[in-house]
């Protein structure tokens, strides 16, 4: 079941899932600190009705979430999908697609101009998922890793 998170308990559960998402992204970005833990992030955003935090519950357990963060860019209103995660045991069952569909449906009611998503270029599965919803690549961010020489 998908519903909009408005209470601190489920917001904290979404913090735990965001922590897992960040740790999973370590496979695409070795700069990610695998010891990083998210605390009280979603508790601070659920009170703004423009933000959309949805979770997927099964047997009263939060097993997935999606977060649409409201933003304004150059006088245009829109959202950044700032996280989507489904517990590994529940993947490939359509939960992520259901979360995206529900989030898109709600976001469109806010008279917006765009919805963005940042995806790591090596995360081919996520890219394919978002392309299936009509998202297109419109910008690139590139990085060159530099080895640091420690000079004393």
KAVEN-V808052 format. One line per field, one symbol per residue. phi: phi as a letter, one per 40 degrees, with the letter a starting at -180 (. if undefined). psi: psi as a letter, one per 20 degrees, with the letter a starting at -180 (. if undefined). burial: # if it has 24 or more other C-alpha atoms within 12 Angstrom, else .. A space follows every 10 residues. Layout:
BEGIN
phi->???
psi->???
burial->???
END
This chain:
BEGIN
phi->.baccbbccc ccccdcccdc dccccdcbac ccccccbcbf ccdcbccccc cbbbbbbbfg bcbaaabbcc abbfgbcabb cbiaabddcb cgbgcccccc dcccccdccc fbbabbacbc cccccccccc cccgcbcbab bbbbcbcccc bc
psi->pprppiqhgh hhhhgghhgg gghhihiioj ipoiippppk ghhiiiioih qooqqpqplj poiqrqoopq qpoljpqaqp okppppqhij rkjjgggggg gggggghhij lrhrpqpppp himhgggggh hijjqqpirq pqqpppppoo p.
burial->.####....# ########## ##.##..... .......... ##..##...# #######... .######### #......### #######... ....###### .###.##... ...######. .....#..## .......... .......... ..
END
